[in-house]
Amino acid sequence: MPVITVQQIAGRSKQQKTEIMEKITKAFVDVYDVPAEGVMIIFQDLQDEDWGRNGVLHSDRDN
């Protein structure tokens, strides 16, 4: 069964995660023809010190 990992910047609400989880699950059920019970979705919420661009952590960038 599919295991989907969603990596995102922290800050999404529980309601937003619930809504996207429902929609992603429906897409896999419709396209892959698997039961919803078999679709696992894992959220990885990244903090500002967990990512960066151009060699600089997001937490260290100038605003």
VEXTOR-467107 format. One line per 2 residues: number of its first residue (from 0); their letters; for each residue x, y, z of N, C-alpha, C, O. Coordinates in nm, 3 decimals. Example, Ala and Ser with C-alpha at 12.3 -4.5 7.8 and 13.67 -1.06 7.14 Angstrom:
2
0> AS> 1.319/-0.569/0.780/1.230/-0.450/0.780/1.320/-0.330/0.780/1.424/-0.332/0.846 ~ 1.285/-0.225/0.708/1.367/-0.106/0.714/1.290/0.003/0.787/1.341/0.114/0.804
END
This chain:
63
0> MP> 0.083/-0.118/0.000/0.000/0.000/0.000/0.088/0.124/0.000/0.202/0.118/0.047 ~ 0.039/0.236/-0.051/0.121/0.357/-0.061/0.148/0.422/0.074/0.063/0.425/0.163
2> VI> 0.269/0.474/0.086/0.309/0.558/0.199/0.354/0.691/0.139/0.450/0.695/0.061 ~ 0.286/0.798/0.174/0.313/0.929/0.117/0.370/1.017/0.227/0.315/1.024/0.337
4> TV> 0.481/1.084/0.198/0.542/1.177/0.292/0.524/1.319/0.239/0.560/1.348/0.125 ~ 0.470/1.406/0.322/0.451/1.546/0.287/0.549/1.627/0.371/0.533/1.637/0.492
6> QQ> 0.649/1.684/0.306/0.742/1.772/0.376/0.698/1.915/0.351/0.675/1.957/0.237 ~ 0.685/1.990/0.461/0.635/2.126/0.448/0.689/2.212/0.561/0.732/2.162/0.665
8> IA> 0.688/2.341/0.537/0.726/2.435/0.641/0.618/2.431/0.749/0.499/2.432/0.718 ~ 0.659/2.428/0.874/0.565/2.421/0.985/0.472/2.541/0.984/0.507/2.649/0.935
10> GR> 0.352/2.520/1.037/0.258/2.631/1.049/0.120/2.600/0.996/0.028/2.681/1.011 ~ 0.102/2.484/0.933/-0.031/2.449/0.884/-0.116/2.403/1.002/-0.066/2.341/1.096
12> SK> -0.243/2.433/0.997/-0.334/2.394/1.105/-0.372/2.246/1.093/-0.353/2.183/0.989 ~ -0.426/2.194/1.201/-0.475/2.056/1.200/-0.585/2.041/1.095/-0.591/1.939/1.026
14> QQ> -0.671/2.141/1.082/-0.779/2.137/0.983/-0.723/2.131/0.842/-0.773/2.056/0.759 ~ -0.619/2.209/0.813/-0.557/2.206/0.681/-0.496/2.069/0.653/-0.510/2.016/0.543
16> KT> -0.429/2.012/0.752/-0.369/1.879/0.733/-0.476/1.774/0.713/-0.460/1.683/0.631 ~ -0.585/1.785/0.787/-0.696/1.691/0.771/-0.753/1.699/0.630/-0.778/1.597/0.566
18> EI> -0.773/1.821/0.582/-0.831/1.839/0.448/-0.739/1.785/0.339/-0.785/1.715/0.248 ~ -0.611/1.816/0.346/-0.520/1.767/0.242/-0.504/1.616/0.252/-0.489/1.549/0.150
20> ME> -0.508/1.561/0.374/-0.499/1.416/0.390/-0.618/1.347/0.323/-0.602/1.245/0.256 ~ -0.737/1.403/0.340/-0.857/1.346/0.277/-0.844/1.350/0.124/-0.878/1.253/0.056
22> KI> -0.796/1.462/0.071/-0.786/1.476/-0.074/-0.676/1.388/-0.134/-0.694/1.329/-0.240 ~ -0.563/1.378/-0.066/-0.456/1.291/-0.114/-0.503/1.146/-0.111/-0.480/1.070/-0.205
24> TK> -0.568/1.108/-0.002/-0.618/0.970/0.010/-0.715/0.940/-0.103/-0.707/0.835/-0.167 ~ -0.808/1.032/-0.129/-0.905/1.011/-0.237/-0.835/0.995/-0.372/-0.875/0.911/-0.453
26> AF> -0.732/1.074/-0.396/-0.659/1.064/-0.523/-0.596/0.926/-0.538/-0.602/0.868/-0.646 ~ -0.536/0.873/-0.433/-0.474/0.741/-0.442/-0.579/0.631/-0.457/-0.557/0.534/-0.529
28> VD> -0.691/0.648/-0.390/-0.800/0.550/-0.405/-0.850/0.551/-0.549/-0.870/0.445/-0.609 ~ -0.871/0.668/-0.605/-0.924/0.681/-0.740/-0.825/0.635/-0.847/-0.863/0.565/-0.941
30> VY> -0.699/0.674/-0.834/-0.602/0.647/-0.939/-0.535/0.511/-0.923/-0.518/0.438/-1.021 ~ -0.498/0.476/-0.800/-0.427/0.349/-0.777/-0.522/0.234/-0.747/-0.481/0.118/-0.744
32> DV> -0.650/0.265/-0.726/-0.751/0.163/-0.697/-0.714/0.080/-0.575/-0.721/-0.043/-0.576 ~ -0.673/0.152/-0.468/-0.641/0.086/-0.341/-0.745/0.130/-0.238/-0.807/0.235/-0.254
34> PA> -0.764/0.051/-0.132/-0.859/0.092/-0.028/-0.802/0.209/0.053/-0.681/0.217/0.074 ~ -0.888/0.298/0.097/-0.844/0.414/0.176/-0.769/0.371/0.302/-0.678/0.440/0.346
36> EG> -0.807/0.258/0.357/-0.742/0.209/0.480/-0.594/0.178/0.458/-0.517/0.172/0.554 ~ -0.556/0.158/0.334/-0.417/0.123/0.305/-0.329/0.241/0.270/-0.210/0.223/0.246
38> VM> -0.386/0.361/0.267/-0.309/0.480/0.231/-0.257/0.546/0.359/-0.335/0.592/0.442 ~ -0.124/0.550/0.373/-0.063/0.614/0.490/0.002/0.745/0.446/0.076/0.748/0.347
40> II> -0.025/0.851/0.519/0.032/0.982/0.490/0.106/1.030/0.614/0.052/1.029/0.725 ~ 0.231/1.072/0.594/0.315/1.119/0.704/0.348/1.265/0.677/0.398/1.299/0.570
42> FQ> 0.322/1.351/0.774/0.359/1.491/0.764/0.493/1.513/0.834/0.512/1.470/0.948 ~ 0.584/1.580/0.766/0.710/1.622/0.826/0.712/1.774/0.821/0.733/1.835/0.716
44> DL> 0.689/1.835/0.936/0.686/1.980/0.945/0.826/2.031/0.977/0.885/1.995/1.079 ~ 0.878/2.115/0.890/1.013/2.166/0.904/1.010/2.302/0.973/0.931/2.390/0.939
46> QD> 1.098/2.318/1.070/1.117/2.446/1.138/1.214/2.531/1.057/1.282/2.480/0.968 ~ 1.222/2.659/1.087/1.309/2.749/1.011/1.455/2.707/1.014/1.529/2.735/0.920
48> ED> 1.498/2.641/1.121/1.638/2.598/1.129/1.662/2.462/1.061/1.773/2.410/1.063 ~ 1.558/2.407/1.000/1.569/2.277/0.934/1.585/2.286/0.783/1.597/2.184/0.716
50> WG> 1.587/2.407/0.728/1.599/2.420/0.583/1.661/2.556/0.550/1.665/2.646/0.633 ~ 1.708/2.566/0.428/1.769/2.691/0.385/1.781/2.696/0.234/1.745/2.602/0.163
52> RN> 1.833/2.808/0.187/1.857/2.829/0.044/1.987/2.904/0.028/2.027/2.984/0.113 ~ 2.052/2.877/-0.081/2.172/2.951/-0.117/2.277/2.947/-0.006/2.349/3.044/0.016
54> GV> 2.284/2.834/0.064/2.385/2.814/0.168/2.354/2.881/0.301/2.441/2.887/0.388 ~ 2.231/2.931/0.319/2.196/3.001/0.442/2.069/2.938/0.501/1.970/2.919/0.430
56> LH> 2.074/2.906/0.631/1.954/2.856/0.697/1.846/2.964/0.693/1.874/3.083/0.703 ~ 1.722/2.920/0.678/1.611/3.016/0.675/1.607/3.098/0.805/1.575/3.217/0.802
58> SD> 1.639/3.035/0.917/1.636/3.105/1.045/1.743/3.213/1.054/1.732/3.303/1.137 ~ 1.847/3.208/0.970/1.956/3.305/0.974/1.945/3.412/0.866/2.028/3.503/0.862
60> RD> 1.848/3.404/0.780/1.840/3.499/0.669/1.794/3.636/0.718/1.725/3.647/0.820 ~ 1.831/3.736/0.644/1.785/3.872/0.673/1.643/3.887/0.624/1.611/3.841/0.514
62> N> 1.559/3.950/0.703/1.419/3.971/0.663/1.402/4.095/0.582/1.291/4.128/0.541
END
